[in-house]
Amino acid sequence: MKRVKCKSGIEGWQMRLKRVYVGNYDEWVQCAELRGLHTKLGYATPKAAWLANPVVQGSVEPSDYCKVSN
């Protein structure tokens, strides 16, 4: 896990989506559908985001969750 300074100004993390959810697709789908995470990353469905496996970053501040280029 890479430590980064997020847009909120606080320290957060950065890694591939599948590492965030430790390869647990079902957990990702539940979180994505509940919080709209896949749309925050620019994908139409949780499955599309999972298959793309983008680099994401986030922190304790929900607005910091986003897709980043690596």
Secondary structure as UniProt FT lines:
FT   STRAND          2..5
FT   TURN            7..8
FT   STRAND          11..16
FT   HELIX           17..20
FT   TURN            21..23
FT   HELIX           25..35
FT   HELIX           37..40
FT   TURN            41..42
FT   HELIX           46..52
FT   STRAND          55..58
FT   HELIX           62..64
FT   STRAND          66..68
//
